[in-house]
Amino acid sequence: MRTFTLIWFGQLVSTLGTYMTFFALTLWAWDTTGSATALALVGFFSQLPKIPTTLFAGLIVDRFNRKYLMLLGDVVAALSTIIIGVLYLTQQLHIWHLYAVVIFSGSFGQIQTLAYQASISMMVPKRHYTRTGSMASIVHYGSNIVGPALAGILYPLIGLSGIILVDLFTFAIAFATLLAATIPQPKQSSEPDQLINTLTFGFRHVWQQPSLKALLLITILFTLAHDLGRALYSPMILARTNGSAQALASISAIAGVGGVVGAIVVSLWGGPKRRINGVLGGYIGAGLSKTIFGLGQSLTVWLPAQLCSSLNFPLLGSARSALWMDKISPNIQGRIFAANSLIIQATSALAALLAGPLADGLLEPAMMPGRPLSHLLSPSFGSGPGAGMAVLYTLCAVMMLLVGIGGFLIPSLRAIETRS
């Protein structure tokens, strides 16, 4: 666990800086465009390059030194941040620059992520798989607490350029900890080297095992619903609070609190004996909480709903990751995880692409005062700016809930831990 903990600490510090920059850029983009589509497209373009990259990423991760691949990912991420900073300082930053930069960084970031995921099973004992997943949740949710809060405090004092400098400093810490770590390399796979066979190996391996196929399919459905709602999260809150950065930061912070608490509980507990129960139970809990969140119109509802929602993600994420690591041999994890990631990234990109037009072009106008749909749904969702996004967000949350319930009805999924 020592090597993993060292790398984990570097990622924690680096992610904190990234979240600070992301929060500041979200405010900048909303002030500049006032468009849910513009913000959703940032998510779409961040996912778009990962789709073709992931096709080869598994092969790369299984064939090349994983430590060097992770270092390369940090270097590219730092360069992307520098580009944004230079454009901002020269007053040349436009929304399309964000799209271009996330396309550039997304490709290398996907390889880095897969290299990290495929290395965990060789750094920690099997009994700690769920615990490492919960520690990864602490990186995300801990940064969600501190990042927006620090950005909110520092932004008026040092501006976006100062926050970017802080971000670069955190990248340097992550790079140094990774450089100092010794990451084991797996034995080379004996699979044939024909390109087509190698590229399709991950898909074929998963599809031939009913339990793994079922796990992947419910993950796809959950991701579609979750990421469609996530793309609307920030613009919905900003629209319903008259652009309040404080409201968005407060909800981000409480999401972080819930995630950290959930991750600590899972770390101490170790997760359920039947990990699939943790996955499906987390889906149900997140769906219920997000349904309440979508129906809310103020912080008095949003804050407790977001807290409850975030409590579920360390459980479902760590249990799901542990299932995959337990079922897949380390020497082929790069290709298996890449195949899964390719499908999930395509789903996530589709969700981000659909979110903006559905909100701005369909539901937002339909929920304006005096419209028939507004008359029908306004008792639950209100009307005016943000109401249409709230309707779509709630529909996505209900779908998440149904995916969790439906998973318990699939025999091959329930038996995933009893099958080889």
MINUDREN-190062 format. One line per 3 residues: their letters; for each residue x negated, y, z negated of C-alpha. Coordinates in Angstrom, 2 decimals, always signed. Each point is the difference from the previous one (the first is absolute). Last residue first. Layout:
N
A = X,Y,Z ~ ...
//
This chain:
420
SRT = +15.01,-17.68,+12.33 ~ +3.56,+0.32,-1.18 ~ +1.10,+0.53,-3.60
EIA = -0.73,+3.74,-0.03 ~ +2.05,+0.74,+3.12 ~ +3.04,-1.96,-1.19
RLS = +2.30,+3.02,-0.47 ~ -1.05,+1.20,+3.44 ~ +0.74,-3.31,+1.70
PIL = +3.44,-0.12,-1.66 ~ +1.12,+3.50,+1.13 ~ +2.88,+1.24,-2.22
FGG = -2.29,+1.73,-2.51 ~ -1.30,+2.16,+2.85 ~ +3.51,+1.28,+0.70
IGV = +0.13,+1.79,-3.34 ~ -3.28,+1.80,+0.65 ~ +0.95,+0.88,+3.57
LLM = +3.38,+1.28,-1.20 ~ -1.64,+2.43,-2.42 ~ -2.34,+1.31,+2.68
MVA = +3.00,+0.51,+2.33 ~ +1.74,+2.00,-2.73 ~ -3.07,+2.22,-0.26
CLT = -0.01,+0.62,+3.76 ~ +3.65,+1.05,-0.11 ~ -0.88,+2.36,-2.86
YLV = -2.78,+1.67,+1.98 ~ +2.31,+0.41,+3.01 ~ +2.65,+1.76,-2.09
AMG = -2.62,+2.12,-1.79 ~ -1.45,+1.12,+3.33 ~ +3.45,+1.20,+1.02
AGP = +0.38,+1.91,-3.27 ~ -3.40,+1.73,+0.29 ~ +1.33,+3.36,+1.18
GSG = +3.79,+0.36,-0.40 ~ +2.44,-2.37,-1.65 ~ +0.38,-1.90,-3.26
FSP = -0.99,-3.66,-0.09 ~ +2.80,-1.81,-1.84 ~ +2.94,+2.42,+0.34
SLL = -1.59,+1.15,+3.30 ~ +0.53,-3.38,+1.67 ~ +3.37,+0.30,+1.78
HSL = +0.08,+3.78,+0.54 ~ -3.63,-0.10,+1.09 ~ +0.79,-2.71,+2.50
PRG = +2.81,+2.12,+1.48 ~ -2.12,+3.21,+0.26 ~ +1.14,+3.09,-1.90
PMM = -3.16,+0.45,-2.06 ~ -3.11,-1.53,+1.63 ~ -0.31,-3.74,-0.50
APE = +0.25,-0.90,+3.70 ~ -2.77,+2.49,+0.88 ~ -2.36,-1.74,-2.48
LLG = +1.14,-3.48,+1.03 ~ -0.67,+0.06,+3.73 ~ -2.85,+2.01,+1.48
DAL = -2.01,+1.03,-3.04 ~ +0.46,-3.19,-2.04 ~ +0.23,-2.69,+2.67
PGA = -2.62,+1.83,+2.08 ~ -2.42,+0.18,-2.96 ~ +0.44,-3.52,-1.35
LLA = -0.25,-1.97,+3.24 ~ -3.72,+0.54,+0.61 ~ -0.88,-0.62,-3.64
ALA = +1.96,-3.26,-0.02 ~ -1.59,-1.14,+3.27 ~ -3.45,+0.77,-1.39
STA = +0.76,-2.04,-3.12 ~ +1.19,-2.96,+2.04 ~ -3.08,+0.14,+2.21
QII = -2.15,+0.25,-3.12 ~ +1.75,-3.02,-1.53 ~ -0.52,-2.13,+3.12
LSN = -3.66,+0.95,+0.32 ~ -0.50,-0.37,-3.75 ~ +1.18,-3.58,+0.05
AAF = -2.32,-0.87,+2.87 ~ -2.86,+1.89,-1.67 ~ +0.59,-1.78,-3.32
IRG = -0.22,-3.35,+1.79 ~ -3.07,+1.03,+2.01 ~ -1.93,+1.37,-2.97
QIN = +1.18,-2.80,-2.28 ~ -1.62,-2.67,+2.17 ~ -3.17,-0.67,-2.04
PSI = +1.79,+0.70,-3.28 ~ +2.50,-2.89,+0.43 ~ +3.63,+1.15,-0.04
KDM = +2.73,-1.13,-2.44 ~ -1.34,+1.57,-3.21 ~ -0.94,+3.27,+1.69
WLA = +3.45,+0.26,+1.60 ~ +1.88,-0.73,-3.22 ~ -2.22,+2.36,-1.99
SRA = +0.74,+2.83,+2.42 ~ +3.76,-0.53,-0.42 ~ -0.24,-0.11,-3.79
SGL = -2.16,+3.14,-0.04 ~ +2.38,+1.93,+2.24 ~ +3.25,-1.10,-1.64
LPF = -1.23,+0.71,-3.53 ~ -1.90,+3.20,+0.76 ~ +3.04,+1.20,+1.97
NLS = +2.71,-0.52,-2.61 ~ -0.85,+2.74,-2.53 ~ +0.04,+2.49,+2.86
SCL = +3.75,-0.30,+0.43 ~ +0.76,+0.48,-3.69 ~ -2.05,+3.21,-0.15
QAP = +1.55,+1.22,+3.25 ~ +3.49,-0.50,-1.40 ~ -0.94,+1.74,-3.27
LWV = -1.38,+3.03,+1.91 ~ +2.55,+0.22,+2.81 ~ +3.11,+0.14,-2.16
TLS = -0.83,+2.98,-2.25 ~ -2.22,+1.32,+2.80 ~ +3.03,+0.83,+2.12
QGL = +2.19,-1.30,+2.82 ~ +0.12,-3.70,-0.76 ~ +1.66,-2.57,+2.26
GFI = -3.31,-0.80,+1.67 ~ -1.70,-0.53,-3.37 ~ +2.77,-2.34,-1.16
TKS = -0.52,-2.12,+3.11 ~ -3.76,+0.23,-0.58 ~ +0.38,-1.59,-3.41
LGA = +2.15,-2.89,+1.25 ~ -2.29,-0.72,+2.94 ~ -3.15,+0.11,-2.14
GIY = +1.47,-2.43,-2.52 ~ +1.17,-2.40,+2.71 ~ -3.32,+0.02,+1.86
GGL = -1.87,-0.43,-3.27 ~ +2.12,-3.04,-0.87 ~ -0.81,-1.44,+3.43
VGN = -3.76,+0.40,-0.38 ~ -0.18,-0.90,-3.70 ~ +2.17,-3.05,+0.56
IRR = -2.38,-1.01,+2.78 ~ -2.80,+0.09,-2.55 ~ +1.38,-2.87,-2.02
KPG = -2.07,+0.18,-3.16 ~ +0.97,+3.65,-0.30 ~ -2.71,+2.69,-0.10
GWL = -3.27,+0.10,-1.92 ~ +1.62,+1.58,-3.05 ~ -2.74,+2.49,-0.79
SVV = -0.60,+0.92,+3.65 ~ +3.72,-0.15,+0.82 ~ +0.81,+2.39,-2.84
IAG = -2.85,+2.31,+0.97 ~ +1.19,+0.03,+3.62 ~ +3.58,+0.81,-0.99
VVG = -1.15,+2.81,-2.27 ~ -2.24,+1.33,+2.77 ~ +2.77,-0.20,+2.56
GVG = +2.58,+1.66,-2.21 ~ -2.38,+2.81,-0.91 ~ -0.97,+0.46,+3.65
AIA = +3.61,+0.28,+1.07 ~ +0.44,+2.54,-2.83 ~ -2.84,+2.03,+1.52
SIS = +1.40,-0.15,+3.51 ~ +3.40,+1.12,-1.33 ~ -1.58,+2.92,-1.84
ALA = -2.13,+0.95,+3.02 ~ +3.05,+0.09,+2.26 ~ +1.93,+2.13,-2.49
QAS = -2.94,+2.37,-0.51 ~ -0.53,+0.39,+3.75 ~ +3.56,+1.30,+0.28
GNT = +1.00,+0.37,+3.66 ~ +3.60,+1.05,-0.64 ~ +0.57,-2.93,-2.37
RAL = +2.16,-2.20,+2.27 ~ -2.17,+0.57,+3.09 ~ -3.24,-0.60,-1.92
IMP = +1.36,-3.22,-1.49 ~ +1.23,-1.31,+3.33 ~ -3.18,+1.12,+1.80
SYL = -2.16,-1.94,-2.51 ~ +1.92,-3.29,-0.03 ~ +1.12,-0.20,+3.63
ARG = -2.95,-2.09,+1.24 ~ +0.35,-2.12,-3.15 ~ +3.56,-0.96,+0.94
LDH = -1.03,-1.46,+3.36 ~ -3.03,-1.46,-1.75 ~ +2.09,-1.91,-2.53
ALT = +2.60,-1.36,+2.41 ~ -2.50,-1.18,+2.61 ~ -2.40,-1.24,-2.68
FLI = +2.69,-2.10,-1.70 ~ +0.96,-1.62,+3.29 ~ -3.63,-0.71,+0.91
TIL = -0.75,-1.38,-3.46 ~ +3.04,-2.27,+0.32 ~ -1.47,-1.38,+3.23
LLA = -3.52,-0.45,-1.37 ~ +1.17,-2.00,-2.99 ~ +2.18,-2.18,+2.24
KLS = -2.95,-0.70,+2.31 ~ -2.16,-0.85,-3.00 ~ +2.59,-2.49,-1.23
PQQ = +0.64,-1.52,+3.44 ~ -3.68,-0.61,+0.83 ~ -0.69,-0.15,+3.75
WVH = +0.73,+3.71,+0.42 ~ -2.74,+0.98,-2.43 ~ -2.78,-1.93,+1.76
RFG = +1.23,+0.97,+3.45 ~ +0.04,+3.71,-0.79 ~ -3.46,-0.09,-1.57
FTL = -1.52,-2.01,+2.85 ~ +1.29,+2.30,+2.73 ~ -3.15,+2.10,+0.32
TNI = -2.32,-2.97,-0.40 ~ +1.80,-2.20,+2.50 ~ +0.12,+2.83,+2.53
LQD = -3.68,+0.83,-0.46 ~ -1.34,-3.54,+0.22 ~ -2.25,-0.40,-3.05
PES = +1.41,-3.29,-1.25 ~ +0.68,-0.19,-3.77 ~ -2.96,-1.17,-2.11
SQK = +0.33,+3.06,-2.22 ~ -3.18,+1.68,-1.23 ~ -0.62,-0.41,-3.68
PQP = +1.32,+2.93,-1.99 ~ -2.09,+3.04,-0.96 ~ -0.37,+1.07,-3.61
ITA = +0.08,+3.76,-0.76 ~ -2.86,+1.42,-2.04 ~ +0.89,+3.50,-1.19
ALL = -2.36,+2.99,-0.09 ~ +1.05,+1.31,+3.41 ~ +3.66,-0.32,-0.99
TAF = -0.58,+2.08,-3.11 ~ -1.89,+2.64,+2.02 ~ +2.62,+0.21,+2.76
AIA = +2.82,+0.39,-2.53 ~ -1.88,+2.80,-1.76 ~ -0.72,+1.76,+3.31
FTF = +3.66,-0.22,+1.00 ~ +0.90,+1.70,-3.30 ~ -2.29,+2.90,+0.90
LDV = +1.65,+0.25,+3.43 ~ +3.42,+0.29,-1.65 ~ -1.23,+2.79,-2.26
LII = -1.24,+1.84,+3.07 ~ +3.40,-0.53,+1.64 ~ +1.67,+1.51,-3.04
GSL = -2.19,+3.08,+0.39 ~ +0.96,+0.38,+3.68 ~ +3.70,-0.38,-0.81
GIL = -0.09,+2.92,-2.40 ~ -2.37,+0.55,-2.92 ~ +2.19,+1.65,-2.63
PYL = +3.56,-0.28,+1.34 ~ -0.69,-3.61,+1.10 ~ -1.75,-0.99,-3.23
IGA = +3.02,-0.41,-2.28 ~ +2.37,-1.59,+2.54 ~ -2.83,-2.16,+1.35
LAP = -0.83,-1.16,-3.51 ~ +3.62,-0.97,-0.65 ~ +0.38,-1.59,+3.44
GVI = -3.10,-2.16,-0.54 ~ +0.40,-0.87,-3.69 ~ +3.19,-2.02,-0.01
NSG = -0.11,-1.43,+3.53 ~ -3.67,-0.78,-0.51 ~ +0.99,-2.28,-2.85
YHV = +2.65,-1.50,+2.24 ~ -2.28,-1.01,+2.84 ~ -3.08,-1.06,-1.96
ISA = +2.17,-1.57,-2.72 ~ +1.67,-2.11,+2.69 ~ -3.40,-1.42,+0.92
MSG = -0.37,-1.01,-3.64 ~ +3.34,-1.82,+0.30 ~ -1.32,-1.96,+2.96
TRT = -3.16,-0.84,-1.90 ~ +2.15,-1.41,-2.81 ~ +2.01,-2.17,+2.40
YHR = -3.19,-1.57,+1.34 ~ -1.57,-0.45,-3.45 ~ +0.63,-3.76,-0.35
KPV = -1.66,-0.54,+3.38 ~ -3.34,+1.26,-1.30 ~ -1.27,+3.34,+1.34
MMS = -2.53,+1.11,+2.62 ~ +0.64,-2.54,+2.77 ~ +3.79,+0.44,-0.08
ISA = -0.45,+3.77,+0.10 ~ -2.06,+0.08,+3.19 ~ +2.88,-0.50,+2.47
QYA = +1.88,+2.97,-1.44 ~ -3.02,+2.30,+0.21 ~ -0.88,-0.99,+3.57
LTQ = +3.65,+0.40,+0.97 ~ +0.14,+3.50,-1.46 ~ -3.25,+1.06,+1.68
IQG = +1.18,-1.30,+3.39 ~ +3.26,+1.93,-0.41 ~ -1.85,+3.16,-1.02
FSG = -2.07,-0.14,+3.17 ~ +3.07,+0.27,+2.22 ~ +1.88,+2.37,-2.30
SFI = -2.80,+2.59,-0.10 ~ +0.27,+1.00,+3.66 ~ +3.79,-0.23,+0.22
VVA = +0.25,+1.91,-3.30 ~ -2.18,+2.74,+1.50 ~ +2.04,+0.35,+3.20
YLH = +3.34,+0.24,-1.82 ~ -1.39,+2.53,-2.47 ~ -1.30,+2.06,+2.93
WIH = +3.50,-0.07,+1.46 ~ +1.25,+1.95,-3.01 ~ -2.35,+2.89,+0.73
LQQ = -3.27,+1.08,-1.65 ~ -1.90,+2.71,+1.88 ~ -0.40,+2.48,-2.86
TLY = -3.81,-0.50,+0.05 ~ +0.10,-1.21,-3.61 ~ +2.92,-2.33,+0.77
LVG = -1.68,-1.56,+3.03 ~ -3.22,-0.53,-1.98 ~ +1.86,-1.61,-2.89
III = +2.01,-2.35,+2.23 ~ -3.20,-1.12,+1.73 ~ -1.73,-0.53,-3.36
TSL = +2.86,-2.21,-1.18 ~ -0.31,-2.16,+3.11 ~ -3.76,-0.27,-0.50
AAV = +0.56,-1.22,-3.58 ~ +2.45,-2.66,+1.19 ~ -2.49,-1.12,+2.67
VDG = -2.78,-0.38,-2.58 ~ +2.26,-1.89,-2.42 ~ +1.05,-2.45,+2.72
LLM = -3.62,-0.60,+0.97 ~ -0.79,-0.90,-3.61 ~ +2.83,-2.55,+0.02
LYK = -1.32,-1.56,+3.21 ~ -3.51,-0.12,-1.44 ~ +1.30,-1.90,-3.04
RNF = +1.94,-2.41,+2.17 ~ -3.04,-1.17,+1.95 ~ +1.31,-1.18,+3.36
RDV = +1.81,-3.07,+1.37 ~ +3.13,-0.41,-2.15 ~ +0.60,+3.75,-0.20
ILG = -0.54,+0.49,+3.73 ~ +2.34,-2.85,+0.94 ~ +2.66,+1.37,-2.32
AFL = -0.47,+3.51,+1.39 ~ +0.51,-1.02,+3.64 ~ +3.82,+0.12,+0.13
TTP = -0.10,+2.38,-2.95 ~ -1.45,+2.71,+2.21 ~ +2.88,-0.21,+2.49
IKP = +2.60,+0.58,-2.78 ~ -2.11,+2.16,-2.30 ~ -0.08,+2.78,+2.57
LQS = +3.75,+0.65,-0.43 ~ +0.21,-0.09,-3.81 ~ -1.52,+3.42,-0.72
FFG = +1.85,+1.36,+3.04 ~ +3.33,-1.10,-1.44 ~ -0.70,+1.34,-3.48
VLA = -0.92,+3.41,+1.38 ~ +3.08,-0.31,+2.22 ~ +2.21,-0.13,-3.09
LAT = -1.24,+3.45,-1.05 ~ +0.78,+1.56,+3.38 ~ +3.35,-1.80,+0.18
ASG = +1.05,+1.30,-3.42 ~ -0.52,+3.54,+1.31 ~ -0.65,+3.23,-1.91
TTD = -2.90,+0.53,+2.44 ~ -2.75,+2.09,-1.63 ~ +1.22,+0.03,-3.59
WAW = +0.68,-3.74,+0.24 ~ -3.43,-0.67,+1.52 ~ -1.84,+2.08,-2.64
LTL = +1.89,-1.67,-2.84 ~ -0.84,-3.43,+1.42 ~ -3.61,+1.10,+0.53
AFF = -0.36,+0.88,-3.70 ~ +1.48,-3.33,-1.05 ~ -2.25,-1.92,+2.41
TMY = -3.11,+1.81,-1.23 ~ +0.72,-0.77,-3.63 ~ +0.95,-3.57,+0.90
TGL = -3.34,-0.49,+1.75 ~ -1.92,+1.32,-2.99 ~ +1.73,-2.44,-2.33
TSV = -0.54,-2.78,+2.53 ~ -3.76,+0.56,-0.19 ~ -0.08,-0.23,-3.80
LQG = +2.07,-3.19,-0.09 ~ -1.92,-1.51,+2.93 ~ -3.28,+0.48,-1.85
FWI = +1.48,-1.60,-3.12 ~ +1.28,-3.00,+1.99 ~ -3.43,-0.55,+1.52
LTF = -1.52,-0.24,-3.46 ~ +2.90,-2.11,-1.30 ~ -0.37,-2.46,+2.89
TRM = -3.70,-0.41,-0.70 ~ +0.64,-0.63,-3.69 ~ +2.96,-2.36,+0.50
//
